[in-house]
Amino acid sequence: MVTAALNRRVVVNAIDDVVLETAAEAQPQPGEARVRTTVVGICGSDLHAACGRHPFIELPYRPGHEAVGVVDAVGAGVDETWLGKRVTIEPNLACGQCTQCRAGRYNICRDLLVFGCQTAGALADSFTIAADRLVALPADLDDRHAILIEPLATPVHTVRRAAELVGDLRGRPVVVIGAGPIGLFTLLAARHAGARVVVADLLESKRARAERLGAVGTFDPADPGAVDAALAVLGGPAAVVIDCVSRESSVAQAVELVDKGGAVMIVGVAQGATPVPLGLIQDRELALVGNLMYVREDFTAALDLLAAGAVPVDEIISAAFDIDHAAEAFAASADAENVKVLVTVGSPT
């Protein structure tokens, strides 16, 4: 009788209660592949969930939606050429049948689950996932670049949708509110689209990083003269404001910064009901647009950006821990000076 291998998996009970559990390694079911994990990124959503502040993730949870690994087993009906391939995953688990899925907008599937958020994720020795969620990685894209595809895809999606609303962004002013990981990726995506980008953040160190990454200017959103300062740098109102914070104050400031007929793109996860200046939104014909995750074209575009060297990973990846020190990794992710914290599991490439 063959004994199943044991599989370690991280369980988050709270930000100060992150532990390892051990169970028998899962076998892939029909349509699934098993991936041996090499590296996982900790996302802002992971931190919010660990602190009990994410509205759609319940504690305890088993994280890992930003992942790179190697396929080591496949279930029935899965092409065996996946075996041995190095992959990342697209973690949105959609039904494929609802109106949104049939329209190609499976990122807002009516029954959407996110792997590693509402299901057990990749922060484990291995994991199983539907084979259609696998994305093969080019050999010349190392793990430190590949692990950033998933978090970059949401900003790419947001910038693409903004351009669909207001037109070509080349040479046009854009404001990004928040210079955490998603804000910095949004800066990079908007710059790649040709925009002139100004970034807001409370911390001087984060504003300095944004300027190193190409922001034409930055400002402290809490400064009484913040809006005037931003408009001076921009040379007038912004065509688009992308809010990666999503608080009452940030939305209100976004509305003050955006031009009439412009777009305010909401990327940050709001904590409950958030008042907005609806009178100004109506009067100025502003588009207030929510943005959730991405679809495959955004994911592929993010991969291409990373492969082209458009993302300076040394400015983004700020700490790494092995899986035995996952608790320390979550603690480090709570430090505002860290950008992207990684957890290594297997041997990175």
VENHU-V82866 format. One record per residue. N is the residue number from 1. PSI is psi in degrees with one decimal (none if undefined). OMEGA is omega in whole degrees, -180 to 180 (* if undefined). Layout:
N|PSI|OMEGA ; N|PSI|OMEGA
//
This chain:
1|129.3|-179 ; 2|128.0|179 ; 3|130.8|180 ; 4|141.9|177 ; 5|153.9|178 ; 6|145.8|-176 ; 7|122.2|175 ; 8|140.0|178 ; 9|138.8|179 ; 10|134.9|175 ; 11|129.3|178 ; 12|112.2|175 ; 13|-29.8|179 ; 14|169.6|-178 ; 15|-28.9|179 ; 16|19.9|179 ; 17|76.5|-179 ; 18|120.2|-172 ; 19|168.2|174 ; 20|133.6|170 ; 21|158.8|180 ; 22|133.8|179 ; 23|169.0|177 ; 24|140.6|179 ; 25|134.0|-178 ; 26|147.5|173 ; 27|139.6|-179 ; 28|135.1|177 ; 29|170.9|177 ; 30|132.1|-180 ; 31|-2.6|-177 ; 32|162.5|170 ; 33|153.1|172 ; 34|134.3|-177 ; 35|129.5|174 ; 36|117.4|-171 ; 37|140.6|171 ; 38|-41.1|-179 ; 39|146.0|179 ; 40|140.2|175 ; 41|145.0|174 ; 42|126.6|-174 ; 43|162.8|173 ; 44|-34.1|177 ; 45|-35.5|177 ; 46|-42.9|180 ; 47|-45.7|179 ; 48|-41.3|179 ; 49|-44.9|-179 ; 50|-30.1|179 ; 51|3.7|179 ; 52|23.0|-175 ; 53|3.9|-180 ; 54|125.5|-174 ; 55|-13.6|-174 ; 56|10.1|178 ; 57|121.8|-179 ; 58|143.1|175 ; 59|147.4|-7 ; 60|158.0|176 ; 61|164.0|-176 ; 62|101.6|-166 ; 63|177.2|175 ; 64|77.9|175 ; 65|-9.0|171 ; 66|108.5|-170 ; 67|147.7|171 ; 68|140.6|179 ; 69|-168.6|-178 ; 70|131.1|179 ; 71|125.2|180 ; 72|-3.1|176 ; 73|150.3|177 ; 74|150.9|177 ; 75|178.5|180 ; 76|138.8|177 ; 77|-0.7|-180 ; 78|133.3|180 ; 79|124.4|-177 ; 80|-8.9|177 ; 81|-12.4|173 ; 82|-25.8|-176 ; 83|129.4|179 ; 84|-4.6|-179 ; 85|141.6|175 ; 86|131.2|-171 ; 87|161.3|160 ; 88|178.3|-177 ; 89|146.9|169 ; 90|108.6|-165 ; 91|-0.7|179 ; 92|120.2|-177 ; 93|101.8|-173 ; 94|159.1|-178 ; 95|-28.8|-180 ; 96|-2.0|-173 ; 97|-22.9|-174 ; 98|173.0|-179 ; 99|-43.0|-178 ; 100|-44.8|179 ; 101|-44.1|-179 ; 102|-24.5|178 ; 103|2.2|-180 ; 104|4.5|-179 ; 105|54.2|-176 ; 106|-11.2|175 ; 107|-18.9|176 ; 108|34.9|174 ; 109|141.6|180 ; 110|-31.2|-177 ; 111|30.6|-174 ; 112|133.2|166 ; 113|151.6|177 ; 114|122.8|179 ; 115|128.8|-179 ; 116|1.9|176 ; 117|-60.3|175 ; 118|-6.8|175 ; 119|163.8|176 ; 120|134.9|-172 ; 121|-155.1|-169 ; 122|-3.0|-179 ; 123|74.5|-173 ; 124|169.2|176 ; 125|-39.4|177 ; 126|165.4|179 ; 127|157.8|174 ; 128|147.1|-178 ; 129|154.0|177 ; 130|135.4|-175 ; 131|-25.5|180 ; 132|-3.7|175 ; 133|-5.1|-180 ; 134|142.2|173 ; 135|117.0|-180 ; 136|142.5|-178 ; 137|139.8|175 ; 138|148.3|-176 ; 139|-28.3|-176 ; 140|8.0|176 ; 141|106.2|-175 ; 142|170.7|-175 ; 143|-35.2|-178 ; 144|-28.3|173 ; 145|-45.5|-174 ; 146|-33.4|-177 ; 147|-14.7|-179 ; 148|-2.8|-179 ; 149|-51.1|-176 ; 150|-50.0|-180 ; 151|-24.2|177 ; 152|-25.3|-174 ; 153|-36.6|179 ; 154|-48.0|174 ; 155|-38.8|177 ; 156|-43.6|178 ; 157|-45.3|-178 ; 158|-45.2|-180 ; 159|-39.2|177 ; 160|-45.1|-179 ; 161|-35.7|178 ; 162|-43.1|179 ; 163|-33.5|176 ; 164|-29.3|-178 ; 165|-43.2|-172 ; 166|-3.8|180 ; 167|-179.1|-178 ; 168|130.2|-178 ; 169|-1.7|-177 ; 170|123.0|179 ; 171|2.0|-175 ; 172|152.3|-176 ; 173|133.9|179 ; 174|139.3|174 ; 175|135.6|173 ; 176|122.5|179 ; 177|115.8|-178 ; 178|125.7|-179 ; 179|34.9|168 ; 180|-168.1|-177 ; 181|-47.8|-179 ; 182|-38.3|177 ; 183|-41.5|179 ; 184|-40.0|176 ; 185|-35.4|178 ; 186|-41.8|174 ; 187|-48.7|-178 ; 188|-41.1|180 ; 189|-41.5|179 ; 190|-39.5|176 ; 191|-41.1|179 ; 192|-31.4|177 ; 193|-2.0|176 ; 194|3.8|-177 ; 195|156.2|168 ; 196|118.1|-167 ; 197|130.9|172 ; 198|138.7|-174 ; 199|137.5|176 ; 200|137.3|171 ; 201|150.7|180 ; 202|-29.9|-174 ; 203|130.8|180 ; 204|-37.6|-179 ; 205|-36.6|178 ; 206|-37.4|177 ; 207|-39.1|179 ; 208|-40.1|178 ; 209|-41.6|179 ; 210|-39.8|179 ; 211|-36.9|176 ; 212|-28.4|-179 ; 213|4.6|171 ; 214|4.6|175 ; 215|137.6|180 ; 216|-12.3|177 ; 217|165.3|178 ; 218|164.2|175 ; 219|158.3|176 ; 220|114.1|-176 ; 221|-16.2|180 ; 222|-9.0|179 ; 223|135.2|-179 ; 224|-28.3|-180 ; 225|22.4|-173 ; 226|-47.2|-176 ; 227|-46.1|180 ; 228|-40.7|180 ; 229|-43.0|-180 ; 230|-43.9|-180 ; 231|-33.6|178 ; 232|-43.1|179 ; 233|-41.1|-178 ; 234|-25.1|-174 ; 235|21.4|-179 ; 236|-175.7|-178 ; 237|155.8|-180 ; 238|145.1|173 ; 239|-35.3|-178 ; 240|139.7|168 ; 241|129.2|-179 ; 242|113.8|-174 ; 243|107.0|179 ; 244|10.3|180 ; 245|-48.5|175 ; 246|57.2|171 ; 247|167.0|-180 ; 248|-43.2|-177 ; 249|-38.3|-178 ; 250|-38.0|178 ; 251|-42.7|179 ; 252|-42.0|179 ; 253|-38.2|178 ; 254|-42.9|180 ; 255|-34.9|178 ; 256|-28.5|-174 ; 257|-24.2|-172 ; 258|146.9|-179 ; 259|158.6|173 ; 260|136.8|-178 ; 261|5.1|-179 ; 262|-171.4|-175 ; 263|135.4|170 ; 264|115.7|-176 ; 265|122.1|-179 ; 266|118.9|-179 ; 267|-40.9|180 ; 268|151.1|179 ; 269|115.1|-179 ; 270|147.8|178 ; 271|83.6|179 ; 272|-170.0|-178 ; 273|135.6|-176 ; 274|113.9|179 ; 275|142.9|177 ; 276|153.0|179 ; 277|75.9|-171 ; 278|-33.0|179 ; 279|-43.2|179 ; 280|-35.9|178 ; 281|-42.7|179 ; 282|-47.3|-174 ; 283|-33.6|-177 ; 284|5.2|-178 ; 285|51.4|179 ; 286|146.8|171 ; 287|121.6|176 ; 288|108.8|-164 ; 289|125.4|174 ; 290|151.1|-179 ; 291|121.6|-179 ; 292|116.4|173 ; 293|-126.2|-166 ; 294|172.7|169 ; 295|177.7|-170 ; 296|-36.3|-179 ; 297|-33.7|177 ; 298|-40.6|180 ; 299|-43.6|179 ; 300|-39.0|178 ; 301|-38.3|177 ; 302|-42.5|177 ; 303|-45.2|-179 ; 304|-39.6|178 ; 305|-43.9|180 ; 306|-40.8|179 ; 307|-30.0|-180 ; 308|-3.4|179 ; 309|20.3|-177 ; 310|-9.7|-178 ; 311|114.4|178 ; 312|93.3|-170 ; 313|-27.5|-179 ; 314|-21.7|175 ; 315|-19.0|-174 ; 316|-49.8|-179 ; 317|114.5|-172 ; 318|-13.1|180 ; 319|152.5|178 ; 320|141.7|180 ; 321|155.1|173 ; 322|168.4|-172 ; 323|-29.1|178 ; 324|-18.0|180 ; 325|34.5|-180 ; 326|-33.7|179 ; 327|-40.0|178 ; 328|-34.5|178 ; 329|-42.8|179 ; 330|-38.5|177 ; 331|-41.3|179 ; 332|-33.9|-179 ; 333|-20.3|178 ; 334|-9.7|178 ; 335|119.7|-176 ; 336|-20.1|180 ; 337|-15.4|176 ; 338|145.4|177 ; 339|-73.0|180 ; 340|122.0|178 ; 341|132.7|-179 ; 342|153.8|171 ; 343|121.0|179 ; 344|143.9|-178 ; 345|-59.8|176 ; 346|-154.4|-179 ; 347|114.1|180 ; 348|159.1|176 ; 349|none|*
//
